[in-house]
Amino acid sequence: MIKVISNTNRGGAVDTSAYSFAATEDIRRLHTSLDAYDVTPLIELKNFKGVRSILVKDEAHRFGLKAFKGLGGIWAVYRFISRELGLNNPTLEEIFQHRDRLAEMTFITTTDGNHGKGVSWAAGLFGCKAFVFMPRGTVEVRAQAIRDAGSATVTITDLCYDDCVKYTARLAAENRWHLIQDTSWAGYEDIPAQIMLGYSTLAYEALRQMNYQRPTHIFLQAGVGSMAGAITAVFAEVFKDNPPRITIVEPVEVACFYETMRIGDGLIHSATGNGQTMMAGLNCATPCDLAWKILRHFAADAAVISDDVAADAMRQLAEHGIISGESGSAGFALANAALDSSNLRRALELNEDSIIFVINTEGATDPVNYDKIQRQMLSRN
Ligand SMILES: Cc1ncc(COP(=O)(O)O)c(C=O)c1O
């Protein structure tokens, strides 16, 4: 199932200059200085179901972490450490000269998987400690991937994502640990703002790969919306006079931006669904404040999709050689399913000239479920 709702709060002004190419140069300098850095592929699916093309940025290959999230985690941790050490844009070598100070720093975060991998990796790289907490229902393989990525001690709690965030914020305050959370709220904005800026590298890589040709549509999956907000800000900044048409995509049972647009009073609202979805990275019930400030003005609409729509997309992408996990497939899933429906084509203003940009935000981060979904195709054939 798919439903789409318009954003009646669209329009107005918001400053996206922090996401300009020039303003984000230091971020790219850090990312490209990392041994694990490589530009991730942009794959073009030409003449896909009657549109000119779908461009898929494949983040399954990012930093060996199988997801885009490390871009934000490493930048936020680097910037925090630089400030603590009183250094301005230091090289990694300059930071490594302060090993004793680094060993005293402890980071903490909540994650449904991929952000925690980024924080664990960053903490490990710099020789810091990290504690990562995960919501109930998390599969053990995601917890183990966080341990394997770096230095984090990982705990799966019996809390939902939102309560887990509150819990880690409290632990941070009590223990003087440093909270590296990828969502913002009143009074906690600097770190999430940096995490969002960290995602700009993905957008500028993609823009270069598409020779700065403007896509007509961008479908962005959202958990708390930090990624969608950041990517939107870059494209709004680059195509100031005519930004692409942006649609947010969420699981039907955890759809906080859909709910926010449905109520339409300009404020953020939490999801009301039952929280059951295999799209673990999108299982967040409350929008990130900073992301909504951007998406409120630029997103045309929000769509909800059910798990079977995501599963179809995972199989379709596999046929094109793209390994896409549950949350990773969601942006493409909207395109894949909407293009089969004349009503949805009309609602999303899709036609033969459309160029849709989507991000495969993760690879097979839950390999057991990934294989199960791919086998369902085989048995159906
Ligand atoms: C694979 C994947 N895609 C998309 C998202 C959504 O990002 P955000 O929470 O910034 O909306 C996440 C979040 O963890 C994720 O892990």
The ligand as an SDF file (V2000), in Angstrom:
LIG
                    3D

 16 16  0  0  0  0  0  0  0  0999 V2000
   19.5640    2.9160    6.2030 C   0  0  0  0  0  0  0  0  0  0  0  0
   18.9040    4.1430    6.6980 C   0  0  0  0  0  0  0  0  0  0  0  0
   18.2170    4.8860    5.8360 N   0  0  0  0  0  0  0  0  0  0  0  0
   17.6050    6.0110    6.2290 C   0  0  0  0  0  0  0  0  0  0  0  0
   17.6590    6.4160    7.5490 C   0  0  0  0  0  0  0  0  0  0  0  0
   16.9190    7.6380    7.9390 C   0  0  0  0  0  0  0  0  0  0  0  0
   17.7380    8.6820    8.3710 O   0  0  0  0  0  0  0  0  0  0  0  0
   17.1350    9.7790    9.3230 P   0  0  0  0  0  0  0  0  0  0  0  0
   16.8830    9.1310   10.6580 O   0  0  0  0  0  0  0  0  0  0  0  0
   18.1540   10.8340    9.3460 O   0  0  0  0  0  0  0  0  0  0  0  0
   15.8470   10.1980    8.7240 O   0  0  0  0  0  0  0  0  0  0  0  0
   18.3570    5.6650    8.4870 C   0  0  0  0  0  0  0  0  0  0  0  0
   18.4300    6.0530    9.8810 C   0  0  0  0  0  0  0  0  0  0  0  0
   18.9900    5.4030   10.7230 O   0  0  0  0  0  0  0  0  0  0  0  0
   18.9940    4.4930    8.0490 C   0  0  0  0  0  0  0  0  0  0  0  0
   19.6860    3.7120    8.8880 O   0  0  0  0  0  0  0  0  0  0  0  0
  1  2  1  0
  2  3  1  0
  2 15  2  0
  3  4  2  0
  4  5  1  0
  5  6  1  0
  5 12  2  0
  6  7  1  0
  7  8  1  0
  8  9  2  0
  8 10  1  0
  8 11  1  0
 12 13  1  0
 12 15  1  0
 13 14  2  0
 15 16  1  0
M  END
$$$$
